[in-house]
């Protein structure tokens, strides 16, 4: 499932392409030492959700210390880290390993537009990654504003609720239209012989996956003891708005000639064991239940 994240680009490439342009730069020294907080991140249509269910959220805090240097706050480490600002051309620059366009700048606020870059050289303007707008306000400006009002700026609004309601109606009638649930599916066992648990993703420096985005690809382990035989299946499934598990496709390659029997076996296990001994709460977004896709590792043990 594709989702909109600001792209990570190789540092050596950025250094190379910026050398001939850095002398022009952008006038970030005009807002030097002003601390900015991101208060809203939206797509160009004003929504914070995309078609796949990915939710944009404001996360950046930073201050420029010169035209080409910025200090960025890390919530995980609770400290600031220094980054170089690489100027490219016009209003385009790279900061925190992300390609951006400066759309507005004042002592009180900044507006950046993200850019999706292909093969580190071509800007893809029709990609969702190039349709994200980030709004920042200065600490001094925010100090005089209602904290609740500022907080609401970063949250989904009425337009998002209407969009999710429309998407959910489609997903609940056409399985292939299922999308990621912001509050993922819950699977709990009602039998001492069945163990059902969600796979908890941890941060992996070799992976582009952020644990905070785990809701996009929820994965579950279901182990059945005293099964009729030992077995192990890995597959994706639809969980509809009623909480029913519907086989989608295998995650393990197999010969086409075995497809029918393979699917028949999994469906039989789901009907005979899982549906009987497992309680499923469907996923939801903004409190609206809808069909979503999950990964299931289904294991049977004769012991």
C-alpha positions as CSV (number, residue, x, y, z in Angstrom):
1,X,0.0,0.0,0.0
2,X,1.5,3.3,-1.0
3,X,1.3,6.2,1.3
4,X,2.6,9.8,1.3
5,X,5.8,10.2,3.1
6,X,8.4,12.9,2.5
7,X,11.2,11.1,0.4
8,X,14.6,10.2,1.8
9,X,17.4,11.1,-0.5
10,X,21.1,10.3,-0.6
11,X,23.2,12.9,1.1
12,X,26.1,12.6,-1.4
13,X,23.6,13.4,-4.2
14,X,22.3,16.4,-2.4
15,X,25.7,17.8,-1.9
16,X,26.6,17.3,-5.5
17,X,23.6,19.1,-7.0
18,X,23.7,22.0,-4.5
19,X,27.3,23.1,-5.0
20,X,26.6,25.3,-8.0
21,X,23.5,26.9,-6.5
22,X,24.1,27.4,-2.8
23,X,25.5,30.9,-3.3
24,X,22.1,32.1,-4.2
25,X,20.1,30.3,-1.5
26,X,16.9,31.4,0.2
27,X,16.7,34.2,2.7
28,X,16.2,32.0,5.8
29,X,18.4,34.3,7.7
30,X,15.4,36.7,7.8
31,X,13.8,34.3,10.3
32,X,17.0,33.3,12.0
33,X,16.6,31.9,15.6
34,X,12.8,32.1,15.4
35,X,11.4,28.7,16.6
36,X,8.7,27.3,14.4
37,X,6.1,24.6,15.1
38,X,4.2,22.7,12.5
39,X,0.5,23.2,13.1
40,X,-1.1,21.7,10.0
41,X,-0.2,19.3,7.2
42,X,-2.8,18.8,4.4
43,X,-3.1,17.6,0.9
44,X,-3.9,20.2,-1.8
45,X,-7.6,19.3,-1.5
46,X,-7.6,20.3,2.1
47,X,-7.9,16.7,3.5
48,X,-5.5,15.1,5.9
49,X,-6.4,11.6,4.6
50,X,-5.5,10.0,1.3
51,X,-7.3,7.2,-0.5
52,X,-5.3,4.5,1.2
53,X,-6.2,5.8,4.7
54,X,-2.8,7.4,5.4
55,X,-3.2,10.4,7.8
56,X,-1.0,13.5,7.6
57,X,0.0,14.9,10.9
58,X,2.1,17.9,11.8
59,X,5.4,16.8,13.5
60,X,8.2,19.3,12.7
61,X,9.8,21.8,15.1
62,X,12.8,23.7,14.0
63,X,14.7,27.0,13.8
64,X,17.2,28.3,11.2
65,X,20.6,29.4,12.4
66,X,21.7,30.7,9.0
67,X,20.6,30.5,5.3
68,X,21.9,27.0,5.0
69,X,21.6,25.5,8.4
70,X,18.7,24.4,10.5
71,X,18.2,22.9,14.0
72,X,15.4,20.3,14.1
73,X,13.8,18.9,17.2
74,X,13.6,15.1,17.6
75,X,10.6,14.1,19.9
76,X,12.1,10.6,20.4
77,X,15.5,11.9,21.6
78,X,14.1,15.1,23.1
79,X,16.9,17.2,21.6
80,X,17.7,19.3,18.5
81,X,19.9,18.0,15.7
82,X,21.6,20.1,13.0
83,X,20.9,19.7,9.3
84,X,22.2,21.4,6.2
85,X,19.7,23.3,4.0
86,X,20.6,22.6,0.3
87,X,19.3,25.1,-2.2
88,X,18.5,23.9,-5.7
89,X,16.8,26.6,-7.8
90,X,13.9,29.0,-7.6
91,X,12.1,28.3,-4.3
92,X,13.1,24.6,-4.2
93,X,15.4,23.3,-1.4
94,X,16.2,20.2,0.6
95,X,15.9,20.1,4.4
96,X,15.8,17.1,6.7
97,X,16.2,14.8,3.7
98,X,13.0,16.1,2.1
99,X,12.5,18.1,-1.0
100,X,10.4,21.2,-0.4
101,X,9.2,24.4,-2.0
102,X,9.0,27.7,0.0
103,X,5.5,29.0,-0.5
104,X,5.3,31.7,2.2
105,X,7.7,33.2,4.7
106,X,7.2,35.8,7.4
107,X,8.4,36.3,11.0
108,X,5.1,34.7,12.2
109,X,4.6,31.8,9.7
110,X,6.1,29.6,7.1
111,X,4.4,27.4,4.4
112,X,6.3,24.6,2.6
113,X,5.1,22.3,-0.1
114,X,6.6,18.9,-0.3
115,X,7.9,17.4,-3.6
116,X,8.1,13.8,-4.7
117,X,11.4,13.3,-6.6
118,X,11.9,10.3,-9.0
119,X,15.4,8.9,-9.4
120,X,16.8,11.8,-7.5
121,X,16.3,14.2,-10.4
122,X,12.8,14.4,-11.7
123,X,10.0,16.2,-9.8
124,X,6.7,14.3,-10.0
125,X,4.1,17.0,-9.7
126,X,1.0,14.7,-10.1
127,X,2.1,12.5,-7.2
128,X,0.4,12.8,-3.8
129,X,3.8,13.4,-2.3
130,X,4.0,16.7,-4.3
131,X,0.5,17.8,-3.0
132,X,1.3,18.1,0.7
133,X,1.3,21.6,2.3
134,X,2.9,22.2,5.7
135,X,2.0,25.3,7.8
136,X,4.3,26.5,10.6
137,X,3.8,29.2,13.2
138,X,6.4,30.9,15.4
139,X,6.4,30.2,19.1
140,X,5.8,33.9,19.8
141,X,2.8,33.9,17.6
142,X,1.3,30.8,19.1
143,X,1.8,32.1,22.7
144,X,-0.9,34.6,22.1
145,X,-3.4,32.1,20.6
146,X,-5.9,29.7,22.1
147,X,-4.1,26.3,22.5
148,X,-7.2,24.4,21.7
149,X,-7.7,26.3,18.5
150,X,-4.2,25.6,17.4
151,X,-4.5,21.9,18.3
152,X,-7.6,21.6,16.2
153,X,-5.8,23.0,13.2
154,X,-3.8,19.7,13.0
155,X,-6.8,17.4,13.5
156,X,-9.2,16.0,10.9
157,X,-12.2,18.3,10.3
158,X,-15.7,18.0,9.0
159,X,-14.5,17.7,5.4
160,X,-12.4,14.7,6.4
161,X,-15.3,13.1,8.2
162,X,-17.5,13.4,5.1
163,X,-14.7,12.0,3.0
164,X,-14.1,9.0,5.3
165,X,-17.8,8.3,5.5
166,X,-18.0,8.2,1.6
167,X,-14.9,6.0,1.4
168,X,-16.3,3.7,4.0
169,X,-19.6,3.3,2.2
170,X,-17.7,2.2,-0.9
171,X,-15.3,-0.1,1.0
172,X,-18.2,-1.8,2.8
173,X,-19.9,-2.6,-0.5
174,X,-16.8,-3.4,-2.7
175,X,-14.0,-5.3,-0.8
176,X,-11.3,-4.1,-3.2
177,X,-12.0,-0.6,-2.0
178,X,-10.9,-1.4,1.5
179,X,-8.4,1.0,3.1
180,X,-6.3,1.3,6.2
181,X,-8.1,1.9,9.4
182,X,-6.7,4.6,11.7
183,X,-7.9,2.5,14.6
184,X,-6.8,-1.0,13.3
185,X,-8.7,-4.2,13.6
186,X,-8.7,-5.9,17.0
187,X,-8.5,-9.7,17.2
188,X,-8.9,-11.4,20.6
189,X,-9.2,-15.1,21.5
190,X,-12.1,-16.5,23.4
191,X,-10.5,-20.0,23.8
192,X,-7.5,-21.1,25.9
193,X,-6.4,-23.2,22.9
194,X,-6.2,-20.2,20.6
195,X,-3.7,-17.4,20.8
196,X,-4.4,-14.2,18.8
197,X,-2.1,-11.2,19.0
198,X,-1.0,-8.3,16.9
199,X,2.5,-8.1,15.7
200,X,4.2,-5.1,17.2
201,X,6.5,-3.3,14.8
202,X,9.7,-1.9,16.2
203,X,11.9,0.8,14.7
204,X,14.3,-0.7,12.2
205,X,17.1,1.5,10.9
206,X,17.3,-0.6,7.6
207,X,13.6,-0.1,6.9
208,X,11.7,2.9,5.6
209,X,8.7,1.9,7.8
210,X,8.0,4.2,10.7
211,X,6.4,2.4,13.7
212,X,4.0,5.2,14.1
213,X,2.5,4.3,10.7
214,X,2.0,0.6,11.7
215,X,-1.7,1.1,11.3
216,X,-1.2,1.1,7.5
217,X,-0.1,-2.6,7.5
218,X,-1.5,-4.3,10.6
219,X,-0.3,-7.9,11.1
220,X,-1.6,-10.6,13.4
221,X,-0.5,-14.0,14.6
222,X,-3.2,-16.6,15.3
223,X,-2.0,-19.9,16.7
224,X,-4.4,-22.8,17.2
225,X,-3.4,-25.6,19.6
226,X,-4.9,-29.1,19.4
227,X,-5.5,-28.6,15.7
228,X,-6.2,-31.5,13.4
229,X,-2.6,-31.3,12.1
230,X,0.4,-28.9,12.0
231,X,0.1,-26.2,9.4
232,X,1.3,-22.7,8.7
233,X,-0.3,-20.2,6.4
234,X,0.5,-16.5,5.7
235,X,-2.1,-14.5,3.9
236,X,-3.8,-11.1,3.6
237,X,-7.5,-10.8,4.4
238,X,-10.3,-8.4,4.3
239,X,-12.0,-7.6,7.6
240,X,-15.3,-6.1,6.8
241,X,-17.4,-3.7,8.8
242,X,-19.1,-6.6,10.6
243,X,-15.8,-8.1,11.7
244,X,-15.8,-11.0,9.3
245,X,-12.5,-12.3,8.1
246,X,-12.5,-12.9,4.3
247,X,-9.5,-14.5,2.6
248,X,-7.8,-12.2,0.1
249,X,-4.6,-13.8,-1.2
250,X,-1.6,-15.8,0.0
251,X,1.6,-14.2,1.0
252,X,3.5,-17.4,0.1
253,X,4.0,-18.2,-3.5
254,X,2.6,-21.5,-4.7
255,X,1.8,-23.2,-8.1
256,X,-1.3,-22.1,-9.7
257,X,-2.6,-25.7,-9.9
258,X,-2.8,-25.7,-6.0
259,X,-4.6,-22.4,-5.7
260,X,-8.1,-23.7,-5.3
261,X,-7.2,-26.3,-2.7
262,X,-5.0,-23.9,-0.8
263,X,-7.7,-21.3,-0.6
264,X,-10.3,-23.9,0.3
265,X,-8.2,-25.1,3.2
266,X,-7.6,-21.7,4.6
267,X,-11.3,-20.8,4.3
268,X,-12.2,-24.0,6.1
269,X,-9.8,-23.2,9.0
270,X,-11.2,-19.7,9.3
271,X,-14.8,-21.1,9.4
272,X,-14.0,-24.1,11.6
273,X,-11.6,-22.6,14.1
274,X,-11.0,-18.9,13.8
275,X,-14.6,-17.6,13.5
276,X,-15.6,-19.9,16.4
277,X,-12.8,-19.0,18.9
278,X,-11.8,-15.5,17.9
279,X,-13.5,-12.2,18.4
280,X,-12.9,-9.6,15.7
281,X,-13.6,-5.9,16.1
282,X,-13.4,-4.2,12.6
283,X,-11.1,-1.3,12.0
284,X,-12.5,2.3,12.0
285,X,-11.4,5.8,11.1
286,X,-12.9,8.8,12.8
287,X,-15.3,6.4,14.6
288,X,-16.6,5.0,11.3
289,X,-16.2,1.2,10.8
290,X,-15.1,0.1,7.4
291,X,-13.4,-2.8,5.5
292,X,-9.7,-2.9,5.8
293,X,-6.9,-5.2,4.8
294,X,-4.7,-7.1,7.3
295,X,-1.9,-9.7,7.2
296,X,-2.5,-13.0,9.1
297,X,0.0,-15.6,10.1
298,X,-2.1,-18.6,10.8
299,X,-0.4,-21.6,12.6
300,X,-1.8,-24.9,13.7
301,X,-0.2,-27.3,16.2
302,X,-1.4,-30.8,17.0
303,X,-0.1,-30.6,20.6
